[in-house]
Amino acid sequence: MKFTCTRENLVYILDLVSPLASKHANLPILGNILLKAQDSGVEVSATNLEIGIRAQLRAKVEQGGSFTVPAKTLADYVHLLNNEQVEIELQENELHLVCGSSSTKIKGSSAEEYPLIPALEEEHAYTVGAEEFRNGISKTVIAVAKNEIRPELSGICFQFLSDRFEGVIMAATDSYRLAESRVPLKQGKDKDVRCIIPAKVAYEISRLLQLGKNQEGEESVRLWISENQIGIRYDNFEMVSRLVDGKYPDYTQIIPEKFKTTAVFSRDIMVNKIKAASLFTTTGVNAVSFDLNVSQGNIGVSSTSTQTGEHTSDVDVEINGEENSILLNHRYVLDGLQHMETEEIEFGVNSADAPCIFRPKNKKEYLYIVMPIRQ
């Protein structure tokens, strides 16, 4: 195996692939990445047995072959190089790298020992805008359950072309809050296809698309959903992953249709007031009270703690309906507000015991529901 490529291209490909390689007690080779040189270029891949990534490195190949090397060592070293051109050659069980006046040898392992990454099952196919898709994932994954007690809640539910929306709906809930994003499709005709993708896969997709965006990659992502697999293809890489087994609960029944009190507030001002109130809450409970004062045209934000003291402040708002109040976990509220792009936020409340809603004003693409803390 022998090929030449630019340092810039090599850094980008290693940034895509190498974070997936991880230390594994029983399979040390999973800490390696696989390099496979062919006439068409060099395929660089990594897997953790649940997710697999293949990326195409533009290179001038003089001699074909394949080999695996420790991902972190190779990536860290290449990041330190200055020169543009990198020559890579396999000699016995070492990868020789020459770049300008520096050269190094990295020990590795035979490619035959590397686990096989499954091929993409191109079943239900869809195309979606890369930036909207990445944005939708990052706003939804915040509500995924952090434990595996109910495995289906440890992922994001994807619904393609359902009765509720002619695109893809992404939803996540940990039973205390719910996030739902809607992203239009560019292509795709298979209706009511559903799957649950693991949270770590969602973070991985978001990371890969952000790297691609930084390289001014394509505008669209292609997706494939099969019975137990999701595949994505974007720019010069593809990723394949297992899905979460199970049926996602019907969460739509907790989305309120009407509200007794609605308010519109400035996101930045409210975030600031909640952060101040959070300093005076009991650890673990994180309770902040929101008092919707229709007569005064404001929302009172207050908290109290036996350890640190108490805090009260008011936020001027546009408000309609009846006087109301609700006690919420400030961490959940801040998570949602910090993922909304608009300056004005709609806040809907029914009672102290019913779920409330936050969403960007006049936008239907995103909603965020928080369950109240029962007093």
N, C-alpha and C positions, 0 to 999 in steps of 0.2 A: 504494500500500500504506500503510495506516494502522491501528494497533491500540494498545490500552492493556492493560497487565498489571501484576501486582504484582512488585516487585523480587525477593521471595523465590522466586516461581515461575520467574522468568527466570534467577536464579542457579542453581537446581537443574537446569534444562534445559541451560544452557550448561556446567555441570560434567559432565553426562552426555556431551554431544556434542563440545565443543570439543577435548578432549585427542586425539581421533582425527585432527583436521586437522593436517597437518604440512607443513613446507617441502618442496617438490619442484622440482628444477632445471628439469625439462622442462614441468611443469604447475603453475605458481605458484598457480593457483586452488584447488588441493588444500589450501592453507593457510587457505581460507575456509570458512565454514559457509553453508548455504542456508536462507533464511527464506522460507516460503511461506504467505501469509495467505489463508484461505478462510472461508466462513461458519461452519464448525464450530470454528474456532480457527486456531492457527498451527503449522505443521509445521516443525521445525528439524532439519536433517540434515547429516551429514558423512561423508566417505569417504576412504580412502587407497588405493582401487582393489581392495584385498583384503577389507576389512571396510567395511560401511556401517551407519550408525545413523540411525534416524528417531525423533524424540520429539515428543509433542504438548504444546504450551504452551497453558495455559488463558488466554485473552485475549478482550477485547471488540474484535471486528474491525469497523472502520468502512468500510474500503476494502480489497478484495483486491489481490493482486499478489505478486511474488517478486523476490528480490535476494540477492546473496552479499556477505558482509563478512569481513575478516580475523578468524578465530576468537579469537586471543589478545588482540587489541586490544579487541574487544567484551567478552570475558569479564573481562579485567583491569579494564576501566572499570566495568562493572556491579557488580563486587565492591566498588568504592569508594563506591558510592552509599549514601545514608542513607534517603531517603524511600521510602515504600511503593509509590507509584504511578509507573510509567514509561510515557511516551507515546513511541511510535516511529512515524516517518513517513518514507516514501521521497520525496525531492525530487531530481529528475534523477539524478545518479550518487552521491548521498550519503544516508546514513541519519541522520536527525535524531533525537536522543534528548533528551527533556526530563524532568527529574526534580526536583521542588521548584524551587530557585533555580538549579540548574545545567542547562546544555544543551551538547550537543556534536554535531559532524558527523563521521561516519566514511565515508571513501571506500571504494567497493567495486566490484564487477563485475556484469555482466548474468548473470541466472540461466541464460540459454540456453547459456552456456559451461560450465556445471557438469556433470561426468560423471553419467550416470544410475545410480542405485543399483538393482540388480536387485530384482524383487519376490520375496517369500517363496514358495518352492515347498513348499506344504503337503502333503508326501508321507507319510512315516512320522511319526506324531504321538505325542508323549508329554507327560505332566505330572509334574513332580517338585517336591518341597519346595524353596523358594528357598534357605533357609539350609543345608540338608543338601547341596544341589547345590554351592553356593559353597564350603562347607567341604571337600567331596570334591575339587573342582578344586584348591584351594590346597594340599592335602596331597599331591596327585599330581604337579602340575606341577614340583615341585622336582627330580624325577628325569629330566626331559626332557633329551635331548642338546643341548648348547649349539652344536654345529656342524652343518653341512648335509651332511656326508659321506654319511650315510644319511638321506635326507629323511624317511623314515617314522618314524625315532626322534626327529625334531625336533618331534613333536606328542604329544598324549595319545590313546590308543586308547580309544574308547567302544564297549562291547558291550551292546546292549539285549536283555533277556529271553533270555539264553544258557542252555545246559545247566547252567552252574555257578551261576547266580544269577538269581532272578526279579525283576530290577530292572536297574539300569545299573551295569556294572563299568567303572571308569576305571583305566587302567594307563599307566605311563611308565617307560622305562628308557634309560640312556645306556651300557649294557653293564657299568657298574661298580656300579650299584645299581638297584633296582626298587621303585617305589611302586604300590600297588594299593588303591583305595577302592571300597566298595560302597554304593550309595545306592538305597533303595527307590523304586519308581515309584508315583504316585497314579493315573495312567491310562496306557493304551497297550497295544496287543495284538500289534503286529507283532514276531514272534520273530526272534532272531539277526540283528538289524541291526547292522552295524559301520561305524565311520568313524574317521578320524584327524583331530583338529582341531589346527591350528597352536598352538604355545605362546603366541604373542602374542595369539591369539584367546581362549585360556583365561584369560590375565591380564586381558584386556579384559572378559570375562564376569564374572569375579570382582570387578573394580572397579565395574562397572555395578550388580551385585546388592548390593554393599556400600552404594553411594549410595542405592539404592532402599530398603534396610533402614533406613538413617538417616532416611529420609522416612516410615518406617512404611508401606512399600509392601505389595503383596499377599503372600500366603504361598506361592503356587505360581508356577512358571515353566513356560511352554509351549515345547516344543522340536519342531523339524521337521528330519528328516534326509532329504536326497535324494541322488542319485548323486554330486554334486560340491559340495553346499552344506549348511550348517547354519544354521538360523534360530532365534532365541529371541524370545519376546514376554513382557514383564513390566511390570506397572504401566502407565506411559504411554509406553513406548518399545519398539521392536523393533530387532533387530540381525541382519544377514545376513552370512555369510562363506564364502569358498571353503574346501574341505577339502584335506588333504594327499593327493596321489595316491600310491597304493601299498598294499601289503599288510603289516600289522603282523606281526612274527615271533611264533611261538608261544612265549611266555615262560613258560607254565605249567610246562614241564618243569624249570625251575630252582628251582621252589618246593619246598623239602624237605617231605616228609610226616611224617618222624619225626626226633628229635634224640637224640644220645648224651648231651648235657648240656643241662639247662634251668635257668634262673635267673629269679627275679623280683626286680627292684630298684626303688628310689625314683628316679623320673625326675630330680627336682631335684638330688638328691645326686650322681647319676651325671653329669649335665650339668656340674656344678661341677668334679668330678674330671677329666673329659675336657678341660675348658677349661684347667685347671692343667697337665695333661700336654701340651697342644697348644703351650705356650710352649717346650717342650724337644724339638721335632721338627725334622727336616730339611725346609726349605722345598721345596715341590713334591711331596714324598713323603707328608708329613703322617701318618706311621705312629705309631699308639698300640697297645700290646700289651694284650690283655685275657686275664688268666690266671684261669680258673675253678677255684677251689680247693674241691672238694667237702668234703674233710676239715676245712677251716678255716671253711667256710660264708661265704666271701667271694669277691669278684672283685678281683684285683690290676690296677690301671691304671697302666701305666708307659710311659716314652718316654726316648729318648736322642738327643742331638745333639752332633756334634763342635764346633759353634760355641757353643751356649748351656749345655750340661751335661746333667744327667739328673734324672728325677723318678719317684717311686714312691708310690702310695697304695692303700689298700684300701677296698672298699665292702662292708658286710655285706649279705648277700642270702639269700633262700630258694633252695636249690640242690639239684638231684637229678641222678643219673647218674654219669658218670666224669670224672676230671680232664681238663681240656682247655685249650687256649689258641689265640688267633687274633689276627692283626695286621690292623688296619683303618685306613682313612683317617678321621681324626677329623672332618673337615669333613662327610663323608657321614653319619657317625653322628649328629652334632649336628643336621644338617638334618632327619633323620627324627624324632629325639626331641623337637625343639622344635615339631613339628606333631602331637604326640599329646597329647590332653586329659587322659588319666587319670594319676594320680600313680604308679601301679604299672605297670611295663613288663615283659613277658615277653621273654626273650632265649634263643634256641635255637641251639646250636652242634653241628656234627658233627665237624669236624676243622679243622686250620690251612689246608687247601686247598679247603674246600667253602664255599658261600655260607651265611651265617648270617641269622637273622631277628630283627627287633624288632617287637613289636606291643603295643597296649594290653591289659592283663590282662583275660581273660574277654570280649573283644570280637572279633567276626569282621569288623567293617566296614573295618578297615585293616590292611595289613601292609607292612613295609618290609624289603627284603633288601639286604644289602651283600656284595659280593664281597671276599674277603680279599686282602691284599697278599702276593704270593708272595716268600718269603725266598730 
